[in-house]
Structure formats: C-alpha cells, structure tokens
C-alpha cells in the first residue's frame, strides 16, 4: 500500500440516511487501488484545533456492511473552520500530519462551503471532493437530482404523518406538524404531497419578502373553516420550519432570544414554531367563535438517522464510489453529482452565489407544475371560493359572518393566486 497517498473522509452538518453508504463505498474503492483510507471523527471539530487523535484507519472488513445503517460511523459535527484562517491552517496541517492528501467531505451547504475554503487555503497541498448530503434537499444540484437522505427522510416522514392523519380523523382534531428545512420547503412539501395532508405551508410560497405570522395563521384558519364547511372537523397541516427565518423581526420576538449555530444560522430545532402557531391559532379561532382541538408535533430527528431505503443505499454507494474515483484520477475542487446515471463533477467555483458569497440554496419552484399540483390537492382557500356565491356563503356561515365580511377578512390570502377551476376536492 502506497504511503505517499491517503484518503481522508469526514462528515459535517446534521445526520442524513446514507452517510455510511458513502463512507463504505469510498473506502472500498480507494483500498482496492492500494490507497489507504482514514476516517476523521466528528467532522472538522478536532481537525481545526490541530488535533490528529480524531483519525480512524478504515478497512474493507470494518465498512462492508455499514451501508444498511443510519447515523454516521464517523460521527458528525457543525464545527466551522472558515471563521478563522488559523483554523483552516490547523486543519490543513493536521491532515498533512496524518498523511492525507485527498479529502472527501460529506455534508450540506455549510460543509460544502468549508470544503471550498479549505481547498483554497491549502493551495495545492490537498485535493478535496464534496458529496452532497441533506434531508432538506436544498443544495444546488441539477434539476430533479435529490440530495442523498431526502428520499428516506420523506419516506419515514410520510409513515409518521399517515398515522397522525388517522388519529386526527378518529379524534376530530387538527395536527400542526413542523418538518425540517432551514431555508427550503422541499421536505415539508414532499411529505405533505405524498401523504395527501390537508395542506402544507412553505416559505417559498410567500416570495422573497418578509412574512407576518398572522398571515400563516389566517392560512390555517381558512383551511379549518373550509374543512368545516365540507363537514369535516379534522385535518393535518405540515409547516416547514424555515418559515421562522422569513418572519418579520417583530414576529420573531415572539420566540424569545434565538440561538445560532457555528455557521450563524438560527437553531430552528430550538424554536418552538409549533407551540407559537398553536397558541396564536387557538386565539384566532376563539375570536371567530370556533373550537378546534389542536396538537403540534415536530418531526425531524426521527428522520435523520433512519436506516436508508434502497434508493438512498444505491444512490449513496454510487456517490461514494465516484468521489473516490474522482480523487484517484487527480480531480479536486468539485462536488459529486450523478446526472442521467453518469458522474458529473460540479466545480466549487460554480456553487457560490455571488450575492451572498455562500453556496447556492435550491428552493422549491412555486411556478412549477409539480408545486401547482400539490396546491390543487390542498384544502385551503382558493380564488374561486370567493368568486362563487354559494361557496363564499358556506364559508362565511361557518363563522357566522356575511359573505362581504368573510371576503374582507380572508380575501387577501388569494389575491395573487391564479384561478383554477379544473380540480375541486372535498375530501
């Protein structure tokens, strides 16, 4: 085995199903070519301190079956070496001391950004390739290409929501389900659409501007009223946690002092979005003379370390192989993607958003037919509800208001939505 070459592997960010498949496949590919492989425990946490005790030599025997399991064989952390050039130098020096001249990073947009800065700082001392991982599905990959872990997280999330939907119907209550997704609503929408939840609310539907919490509440109130007008007292609403980051500053004060992580992102897991929405929604319903049982439920940690479904197992083994092969072929400074079944390296230079200086974030395209289909199956107020006198009267009757009063209260919610008459759902 050549002593002059060694591959290092580390994981950053939050867990996602399929991490171990990448580790296993990349390790095996390098070892069969006579290149040693070292796993780095806990992401950049110890490396950026110059600590080499985090190294774990990897063997084929050790990793050959880890692709079946969730979590990370090497641990994970959100440590950020980009805040201080000294941390980048400490990480580079530690890798050199370990004999590592090739590095595979596994993570989301923050880890990708760290990988970019590390390879730039190393100045040729280190070759780096990044494997895109996040259940948020928000890395800027080619259209239709998911980040690994997303499909498994959606699969597990749908199973959870399916059970909650049965409970909601059985007990005549509404569930307010908060799904992970720091910037984008892919996971919330993917779960909601597949499970046929009553409605899903994502930040992208409100455009680039700031969002008022009362508007989110009115969307939910409108859905509850519409369900009641159709004879149903139950429902399931999926809320993307990223709604928090789009709220007006005065509404953010509702949540108290917000904690931030090492990458200066709000720690959304510490934000009680469901509880705040539940309290505000209950108050609003009471003002309208409605009594509805509300239960909030966060889903996210249940999804991140699930055993990967076969899709993600196969997908991530392909990614791990391609990452190792890219480095063995002399490649560097790129992210691994698969397009139409073929390996495609996306250069780091193409991943930066010139407006922010950070890696681009892929948002839900609310102009797409995929999103429009999702909207049409949701039970929420629509333009035609206000255009058809009978529908408007039925909605207004639920809260004992006149049609004009109802229009005045809720008409703004649909003012910017195109009128669709081709699909009417009452279930």
C-alpha positions as CSV (number, residue, x, y, z in Angstrom):
1,X,0.0,0.0,0.0
2,X,1.4,3.4,-1.0
3,X,2.4,5.5,1.9
4,X,2.5,8.7,-0.1
5,X,-1.2,8.8,-0.7
6,X,-4.0,8.6,1.7
7,X,-7.7,9.5,1.5
8,X,-9.5,11.1,4.5
9,X,-13.3,11.1,5.0
10,X,-15.3,13.4,7.2
11,X,-18.9,14.3,7.8
12,X,-20.3,17.7,8.7
13,X,-23.7,19.2,9.4
14,X,-26.7,17.2,10.6
15,X,-27.2,13.4,10.1
16,X,-28.9,12.1,6.9
17,X,-29.7,8.5,5.9
18,X,-27.0,7.1,3.6
19,X,-23.9,8.6,5.2
20,X,-22.5,5.2,6.0
21,X,-23.0,4.0,2.4
22,X,-20.8,6.8,1.1
23,X,-18.2,6.1,3.7
24,X,-18.2,2.4,2.9
25,X,-18.2,2.7,-0.9
26,X,-15.5,5.3,-1.0
27,X,-13.3,3.4,1.4
28,X,-13.6,0.1,-0.5
29,X,-12.9,1.9,-3.9
30,X,-9.7,3.5,-2.6
31,X,-8.4,0.4,-0.7
32,X,-8.7,-1.9,-3.7
33,X,-6.5,0.6,-5.6
34,X,-3.9,0.4,-2.8
35,X,-4.7,3.8,-1.3
36,X,-5.0,4.0,2.5
37,X,-8.2,5.5,4.0
38,X,-8.6,7.3,7.3
39,X,-11.9,8.3,8.8
40,X,-12.0,11.7,10.6
41,X,-14.2,11.6,13.7
42,X,-16.7,14.5,14.3
43,X,-16.2,16.5,11.1
44,X,-13.9,19.5,11.4
45,X,-14.3,19.7,15.2
46,X,-10.9,18.3,16.1
47,X,-9.0,19.0,12.9
48,X,-9.5,22.7,13.2
49,X,-7.8,22.5,16.6
50,X,-4.8,20.8,15.1
51,X,-5.8,17.5,16.9
52,X,-4.8,14.4,15.0
53,X,-6.2,12.0,17.6
54,X,-9.5,12.0,15.7
55,X,-8.2,9.7,12.9
56,X,-9.6,6.2,12.5
57,X,-8.0,3.9,10.0
58,X,-10.7,2.2,7.8
59,X,-10.7,-1.3,6.4
60,X,-12.9,-3.2,4.0
61,X,-13.9,-5.5,6.8
62,X,-15.0,-2.6,9.0
63,X,-17.2,-0.8,6.4
64,X,-18.5,-3.6,4.2
65,X,-21.9,-3.7,5.8
66,X,-22.4,-0.3,7.3
67,X,-24.5,0.8,4.3
68,X,-27.5,-0.8,5.9
69,X,-27.4,1.5,8.9
70,X,-28.4,5.1,9.7
71,X,-26.3,7.6,11.6
72,X,-22.6,8.2,10.9
73,X,-19.9,5.7,11.5
74,X,-17.5,8.6,11.9
75,X,-19.8,10.9,14.0
76,X,-20.6,14.3,12.8
77,X,-20.5,18.0,13.9
78,X,-21.3,21.5,12.7
79,X,-17.9,22.9,13.5
80,X,-17.0,25.7,11.1
81,X,-13.3,26.1,10.3
82,X,-14.0,29.1,7.9
83,X,-14.4,31.7,10.7
84,X,-10.7,32.0,11.3
85,X,-7.8,31.4,8.8
86,X,-5.9,29.8,11.7
87,X,-8.5,27.1,11.9
88,X,-8.1,26.4,8.2
89,X,-4.4,26.2,8.6
90,X,-4.7,23.9,11.6
91,X,-7.0,21.6,9.7
92,X,-4.7,21.5,6.7
93,X,-1.6,20.8,8.9
94,X,-3.4,18.1,10.8
95,X,-4.4,16.4,7.6
96,X,-0.8,16.6,6.4
97,X,0.5,15.1,9.6
98,X,-1.9,12.2,9.1
99,X,-0.5,11.7,5.6
100,X,-3.8,12.7,4.0
101,X,-3.5,14.4,0.6
102,X,-7.0,13.7,-0.6
103,X,-10.2,14.5,1.4
104,X,-13.8,13.5,0.9
105,X,-16.3,15.8,2.8
106,X,-19.9,14.6,3.2
107,X,-22.4,17.3,4.1
108,X,-24.8,20.1,3.2
109,X,-24.3,23.6,2.0
110,X,-22.2,24.7,5.1
111,X,-19.9,21.7,4.8
112,X,-19.6,22.3,1.1
113,X,-18.6,25.9,1.8
114,X,-16.0,24.7,4.4
115,X,-14.6,22.3,1.8
116,X,-14.3,25.1,-0.7
117,X,-12.4,27.4,1.7
118,X,-10.2,24.5,2.9
119,X,-9.0,23.6,-0.6
120,X,-8.4,27.2,-1.4
121,X,-6.4,27.8,1.7
122,X,-4.4,24.6,1.2
123,X,-3.1,25.9,-2.0
124,X,-2.4,22.6,-3.7
125,X,-1.5,20.7,-0.6
126,X,-4.8,19.0,-0.6
127,X,-7.3,17.6,-3.1
128,X,-11.0,17.9,-2.0
129,X,-14.3,16.5,-3.3
130,X,-17.6,17.0,-1.6
131,X,-20.6,14.6,-1.5
132,X,-24.0,16.5,-1.1
133,X,-25.9,15.3,1.9
134,X,-29.0,16.8,3.5
135,X,-32.6,15.8,4.1
136,X,-33.5,19.4,3.3
137,X,-32.8,18.7,-0.4
138,X,-31.6,22.3,-0.8
139,X,-28.2,22.0,-2.4
140,X,-28.0,23.5,-5.8
141,X,-27.8,20.2,-7.8
142,X,-29.2,19.8,-11.3
143,X,-33.0,19.8,-11.6
144,X,-34.5,16.5,-10.4
145,X,-31.4,15.3,-8.6
146,X,-32.1,14.9,-4.9
147,X,-29.6,15.3,-2.1
148,X,-29.0,11.9,-0.5
149,X,-31.0,11.2,2.5
150,X,-34.0,13.2,1.3
151,X,-35.9,10.3,-0.1
152,X,-35.5,8.2,3.1
153,X,-36.5,11.1,5.3
154,X,-39.6,11.7,3.2
155,X,-40.4,8.0,3.3
156,X,-40.2,7.9,7.1
157,X,-42.0,11.2,7.4
158,X,-44.9,10.0,5.3
159,X,-45.3,7.0,7.6
160,X,-45.5,9.2,10.6
161,X,-47.9,11.7,9.1
162,X,-50.1,8.8,7.8
163,X,-50.6,7.6,11.4
164,X,-51.3,11.2,12.6
165,X,-53.9,11.6,9.9
166,X,-55.7,8.5,11.2
167,X,-55.5,9.9,14.7
168,X,-56.8,13.3,13.5
169,X,-59.8,11.7,11.9
170,X,-60.5,9.4,14.8
171,X,-60.4,12.1,17.4
172,X,-61.7,15.1,15.3
173,X,-58.6,17.2,15.8
174,X,-56.1,19.1,13.8
175,X,-52.4,18.3,13.8
176,X,-49.8,21.1,13.2
177,X,-46.8,19.2,12.0
178,X,-43.4,21.0,11.7
179,X,-41.0,19.4,9.3
180,X,-37.2,20.2,9.0
181,X,-36.0,22.5,6.3
182,X,-33.8,25.5,7.2
183,X,-34.2,27.5,4.0
184,X,-36.4,25.5,1.7
185,X,-39.7,23.6,1.9
186,X,-38.7,20.5,-0.1
187,X,-39.1,18.1,2.8
188,X,-42.3,19.5,4.2
189,X,-43.9,19.6,0.7
190,X,-42.5,16.2,-0.2
191,X,-44.1,14.7,2.9
192,X,-47.3,16.6,2.7
193,X,-47.9,15.9,-1.0
194,X,-47.1,12.2,-0.8
195,X,-49.2,11.7,2.3
196,X,-52.1,13.9,1.0
197,X,-52.0,16.0,4.1
198,X,-54.7,18.7,4.3
199,X,-52.3,21.4,3.4
200,X,-48.6,22.3,3.5
201,X,-47.2,25.8,4.1
202,X,-43.6,26.5,2.9
203,X,-41.6,29.8,2.9
204,X,-41.3,29.9,-0.9
205,X,-45.0,30.5,-1.4
206,X,-44.7,33.9,0.2
207,X,-42.0,35.2,-2.2
208,X,-38.8,37.0,-1.2
209,X,-40.3,39.5,1.2
210,X,-40.8,39.2,5.0
211,X,-43.7,37.2,6.2
212,X,-46.2,38.1,9.0
213,X,-47.0,35.3,11.4
214,X,-50.7,36.4,11.3
215,X,-50.7,35.5,7.6
216,X,-49.7,31.9,8.3
217,X,-52.4,31.8,11.0
218,X,-55.0,33.1,8.5
219,X,-54.0,30.4,6.0
220,X,-54.6,27.8,8.7
221,X,-57.8,29.3,9.8
222,X,-59.1,29.4,6.2
223,X,-58.3,25.7,5.8
224,X,-60.1,24.8,9.1
225,X,-63.1,26.8,8.0
226,X,-63.2,25.2,4.6
227,X,-62.9,21.8,6.1
228,X,-65.8,22.6,8.4
229,X,-67.9,23.9,5.5
230,X,-67.3,20.5,3.9
231,X,-68.4,18.6,7.0
232,X,-65.0,17.7,8.5
233,X,-63.6,18.7,11.8
234,X,-60.1,17.2,11.4
235,X,-57.0,18.0,9.4
236,X,-53.2,17.8,9.1
237,X,-51.1,20.9,8.4
238,X,-47.5,20.5,7.5
239,X,-45.4,23.6,8.3
240,X,-41.8,24.0,7.0
241,X,-39.6,25.1,9.9
242,X,-37.9,27.6,7.5
243,X,-41.0,29.8,7.9
244,X,-39.3,31.1,11.0
245,X,-36.4,32.7,9.1
246,X,-38.7,34.6,6.8
247,X,-40.8,36.1,9.6
248,X,-40.8,39.9,10.3
249,X,-38.4,40.8,13.1
250,X,-41.3,41.9,15.3
251,X,-42.8,38.4,15.0
252,X,-39.5,36.7,15.7
253,X,-39.6,38.4,19.1
254,X,-42.5,36.1,19.9
255,X,-39.9,33.2,20.1
256,X,-37.6,35.0,22.6
257,X,-33.9,35.1,22.2
258,X,-32.8,32.9,19.2
259,X,-29.8,30.7,19.5
260,X,-27.4,30.4,16.5
261,X,-25.1,27.7,15.4
262,X,-21.4,27.8,14.3
263,X,-22.5,28.9,10.8
264,X,-24.6,31.8,12.2
265,X,-27.9,30.1,11.3
266,X,-30.8,30.2,13.7
267,X,-31.1,26.9,15.6
268,X,-34.5,26.1,14.3
269,X,-34.7,22.9,16.4
270,X,-34.7,25.2,19.5
271,X,-37.5,27.4,18.1
272,X,-41.0,26.4,19.3
273,X,-42.7,27.2,16.0
274,X,-45.5,24.6,16.6
275,X,-46.3,25.9,20.1
276,X,-46.4,29.5,19.0
277,X,-48.6,28.8,16.0
278,X,-50.9,26.6,18.1
279,X,-51.3,29.4,20.7
280,X,-51.9,32.1,18.1
281,X,-54.2,29.9,16.1
282,X,-56.3,28.9,19.1
283,X,-56.7,32.6,20.0
284,X,-57.8,33.5,16.4
285,X,-60.3,30.6,16.3
286,X,-61.8,31.7,19.6
287,X,-62.3,35.2,18.2
288,X,-64.3,33.7,15.4
289,X,-66.4,31.5,17.7
290,X,-64.7,28.2,16.7
291,X,-63.5,25.5,19.0
292,X,-61.0,23.1,17.4
293,X,-58.7,20.6,19.2
294,X,-55.1,21.4,18.1
295,X,-52.0,19.3,18.6
296,X,-48.5,20.3,17.5
297,X,-45.8,17.7,16.5
298,X,-42.2,18.2,15.3
299,X,-40.7,15.6,13.0
300,X,-37.1,15.8,12.1
301,X,-34.8,13.9,14.5
302,X,-36.9,10.8,13.8
303,X,-35.9,11.1,10.1
304,X,-32.2,12.0,10.1
305,X,-30.7,8.7,11.4
306,X,-33.2,6.3,9.9
307,X,-31.8,3.3,8.1
308,X,-31.7,4.3,4.4
309,X,-34.3,2.9,2.0
310,X,-32.8,1.0,-1.0
311,X,-33.0,4.2,-3.2
312,X,-30.6,6.0,-0.9
313,X,-28.4,3.0,-0.3
314,X,-27.8,2.6,-4.0
315,X,-27.5,6.3,-4.7
316,X,-25.0,6.9,-1.9
317,X,-22.9,3.9,-2.8
318,X,-22.7,5.4,-6.3
319,X,-21.7,8.8,-4.9
320,X,-19.1,7.3,-2.6
321,X,-17.5,5.4,-5.5
322,X,-17.5,8.4,-7.8
323,X,-16.0,10.6,-5.0
324,X,-13.1,8.2,-4.5
325,X,-12.6,7.6,-8.2
326,X,-12.5,11.4,-8.9
327,X,-9.7,11.8,-6.4
328,X,-7.8,8.8,-7.6
329,X,-8.0,10.3,-11.1
330,X,-6.4,13.5,-9.9
331,X,-9.6,15.5,-9.5
332,X,-10.3,18.2,-6.9
333,X,-12.4,21.2,-6.0
334,X,-15.8,19.8,-7.0
335,X,-19.0,18.3,-5.8
336,X,-20.1,14.9,-6.8
337,X,-23.4,14.6,-8.8
338,X,-25.0,12.0,-10.9
339,X,-26.9,13.2,-14.0
340,X,-28.8,10.6,-16.1
341,X,-26.8,7.9,-14.4
342,X,-23.5,9.4,-15.2
343,X,-20.9,11.0,-12.9
344,X,-20.7,14.8,-13.2
345,X,-18.3,16.9,-11.1
346,X,-19.7,20.3,-10.3
347,X,-16.8,22.7,-9.7
348,X,-16.8,24.5,-6.4
349,X,-16.5,27.8,-8.4
350,X,-20.0,27.2,-9.9
351,X,-21.6,26.6,-6.5
352,X,-21.1,30.1,-5.0
353,X,-24.0,32.6,-5.0
354,X,-22.3,35.9,-6.0
355,X,-24.9,37.9,-4.0
356,X,-24.1,36.1,-0.7
357,X,-20.7,34.7,-1.2
358,X,-22.1,31.4,0.1
359,X,-23.1,28.2,-1.6
360,X,-26.4,28.5,-3.6
361,X,-29.5,27.2,-2.0
362,X,-32.1,25.3,-4.1
363,X,-35.6,26.4,-3.2
364,X,-39.0,24.9,-4.2
365,X,-40.0,26.3,-7.6
366,X,-43.5,27.5,-6.8
367,X,-44.1,28.2,-10.5
368,X,-43.6,24.6,-11.4
369,X,-46.5,22.2,-12.3
370,X,-45.3,19.9,-9.6
371,X,-46.0,22.6,-7.0
372,X,-49.3,23.7,-8.6
373,X,-50.5,20.1,-8.5
374,X,-49.6,20.0,-4.8
375,X,-51.6,23.2,-4.2
376,X,-54.6,21.9,-6.1
377,X,-54.9,18.9,-3.8
378,X,-54.6,21.0,-0.6
379,X,-57.7,22.1,1.2
380,X,-57.2,25.8,1.6
381,X,-58.9,29.0,0.5
382,X,-58.7,29.5,-3.3
383,X,-59.8,32.3,-5.6
384,X,-62.9,30.5,-6.8
385,X,-64.1,30.2,-3.2
386,X,-64.6,34.0,-3.3
387,X,-65.9,34.1,-6.9
388,X,-68.7,31.6,-6.4
389,X,-71.5,33.0,-4.2
390,X,-72.6,29.6,-2.9
391,X,-69.1,28.7,-1.8
392,X,-68.5,32.1,-0.2
393,X,-71.8,31.9,1.7
394,X,-71.0,28.4,3.0
395,X,-67.6,29.6,4.3
396,X,-69.0,32.7,5.9
397,X,-71.7,30.7,7.5
398,X,-69.2,28.6,9.5
399,X,-68.1,31.7,11.4
400,X,-71.5,33.4,11.3
401,X,-70.3,36.3,9.1
402,X,-71.7,37.8,6.0
403,X,-70.0,37.0,2.7
404,X,-68.7,40.5,2.4
405,X,-67.2,40.3,5.9
406,X,-65.6,37.0,5.1
407,X,-64.1,38.4,1.9
408,X,-62.7,41.4,3.9
409,X,-61.1,39.1,6.4
410,X,-59.6,36.4,4.2
411,X,-59.7,37.7,0.6
412,X,-56.1,38.9,0.7
413,X,-54.8,35.3,1.0
414,X,-55.8,34.5,-2.6
415,X,-55.3,37.9,-4.2
416,X,-52.1,36.8,-6.0
417,X,-53.1,33.3,-6.9
418,X,-54.4,32.4,-10.4
419,X,-57.9,31.0,-10.6
420,X,-58.1,27.2,-11.1
421,X,-61.4,25.5,-11.9
422,X,-60.1,22.2,-13.1
423,X,-59.9,20.3,-9.8
424,X,-62.4,20.6,-6.9
425,X,-61.7,18.4,-3.9
426,X,-64.0,17.9,-1.0
427,X,-62.3,15.0,0.9
